[in-house]
Each structure stands twice: as C-alpha cells, then as structure tokens.
C-alpha cells in the first residue's frame, strides 16, 4: 500500500511539474514573481511532507477574521503540525527560515489556536510548529530543510530561533 501511495504522489508531482513547464513556455504567469515562487515552494514542501508520511489536511488556511494564513497543516500520526514554508531562489547569508520572526510566530500561534477551536475533537491534540525552508536556485537541484518543532506556544521558552548558533549546529549537522 505504501508503494502505491508513493507512486501516486510521484505521479501527481510530475504532472504538476509538467503543467508548470507548459505554462512557463506559453508565458502564462498569473501574479507577481515572488508569489509564484512562494507557491512553487509550498508545492515542493507539500510533496516532501507527503513522501515523509504526513497527511496534509489544509493548504494556505486562514480564518478570515485574523490576518495571515498557515501554509500547511498536517497530521504526523497523532501530532498536528502547523507548517510555515519559506522559499528562496538564492542561498545567501540569511537563511530562509530567518524570515519567521517574532511577529510571524505570533500570527501563526493565533491562527493555530483558532484552527484548533474548530476541530471536532473532545481533547486538544498534541501540536507542534514546523518551518520548511525551500531553496529553488536556478540551475541547481532544489533543496528542502525541514525544522520540526521549530518554536512553541510560548515565546518566553527558549525557542531555537532565538539562538541561531545552537540552532544551526543542531540542524545542519543532522541533515
């Protein structure tokens, strides 16, 4: 069953990639370049997570009453994951995940709290916040770095994003 699911994911990914190439050749771009790059990164992250066994239940979720959106919401077993995707077309000095600043984390926490209130569950599931950095550098193979449990509900706790040197030492050595 898992092999069939992997084949289905690969076929869907190739289909979307093929349709994108056709649209590129025809010059059918719909929207600003940075938004198209972001959508391409979200698609790459979506397929990456599906290959890792995540069940993605929402993309670009927003509640309408609060500003912002959550790029991906997925289940990994009993764990509900709220995932922010950051895409870059160059690997400069500042990594993509650095864009998830204090304000963005606050927005994601508020939206996640609202999402949880709408779940038809008696008990709140275990939750974590992930960040996926996608690098789509022209002429090179895409690179995806997934930071599981990148930050928590409380900004006062020692978030990995506050201590960059420790954060990078932990993450880049293990990937």
N, C-alpha and C positions, 0 to 999 in steps of 0.2 A: 504494500500500500504506500509506504514512504517513497519508493522508487517512482511510482506512478505520480504521486504528488510533485516530486521534484521535476519530472518530465513536463508536467503541466505548467509549473512555474517557469521553467526554462523556455517553453514554447510561447507563453504569454510575454515574457521579457523580450524574446526575439521578434515577436510580432510588433510590439510597441516600438522597438528599436528600428525595425524596417519601416514602419509608418512615419517615424520621425525623419528618417533619411529621405523618404519620398517628399515629405513636406519641406524639408530643407532644400531639396533640388528645385522644387516649384516656387520657392520663396514665400511660402505660406506661413509666415511667423505672425503669431497673434499675441501682441503685447510687448512690453519693454524687455530688453535682453536680460536684465537681472532677474525678472520674474520667471522667464523661460528657463534660465539657469537653475533657479531655485526649484522649479517643478521637475526638472530633469534629475536634480539631486534627490528630491523626495522619492521619485520613482526608483532610483538606484538603491536608496535606503530601504524602501518597501520590499524590493526583491531580495535584498541582502537579509533582511529580517525573516522573510518567508523561508528562505533557504536554511536559516538557523532554527526553524521550527516555531516561530512566533505566529500567532493568529491575529492579524491586523483587523480591527473592528471599526476603525474610523480614520479618515484622512482629512486634514485641514478642518478639524472640528472647531466650531465656535458656537457660542450660546446666543448671540445677538444682543444681549444686554451688557456684556462686558467687552472691552476692546481686545483684539488679538485672536489668535487661533492656536490650536495644538496640531502640529504637523501630522503626527501618527499616534494612535492609541492602539495598543496591542496587549494580548494576553500571552504570558510565557508560563504555562502551567497555571497555578493559582494566583500568580503575580500579575497585577495590572500595571502596564508600563506606559507612561506618558513620555513621548519621544519628540525632542526638538532636533530638526535637521538643519545643518549649516553647510552650504555648498560654496566652494571657491573654484575659480578657474586658474589659480596660481597658488603655489605653496610659498608664501612669503614669510617674513619674520613672525607675523602674528598668525597663529593657527585659527582655523575656522571656529573652533569651539570657544575661543575667547570672546566671540560676539554674544555669548549667552551671559550677559552681565546681570547685575543685581536686579535691575528693573525687569528684564526679560524673565528671570526666575520668579519674580513676584507675580507677573502676569500669568505664567504657566501654573503656578500654585493656585491662584484664584480660579482659573478655568478648570483645573483638575478637580478642585473642590466642588464646583458647580456640576461637573460631569458625574461625579460620584453621587450627588444628591438625586440624580435622575436614574441611577441604576436600580432595577427592581430586585435588590438583594436585601435580605434581613440584616446581614452583617457587612461591614465595610471590608473589602478585600485588601490584602497586602498590596502596597503601592510603591513604585519607585519612579524616579525621573532619570531618563537617559538622554544623552546627547550623541548624535551621529554626525561626524564630520565627513563630508564627501568632497573629494578633490577631483575635478574633471579638467585636468590640464591638457590642452590641445596637443596632439602628437604623442601622448603617453596614455598608458592604461589607467583607468580610474582607480582611485584609492579610497577605501572606506575604513574609518576608525570609529568603533562603537564604544562609548564610555557608559557602561552600565552603572546605575546608581550614582550619577554624576553630582547630584545635590539632593537635599531632603526637604522636608516640610518647613523646617526652621532655619532661617538664615543665620541664627546665632550659633548653631552647631558648626563644627569645623567642616565646612564644605571643601571638597577637593579643589574647587575653583578658586579658593582664597589663597592656596599655597601652590603656586604654579610649579616650583621646582620639584616638590614631592609628587605632585600630580603627574608631571611628565615622566619622572623617573619610574613611577609605578606603572604607568600605562604603556609607554613606548617600549619598555624592555620586555613586557609580556605579550606584545602583539607582533 
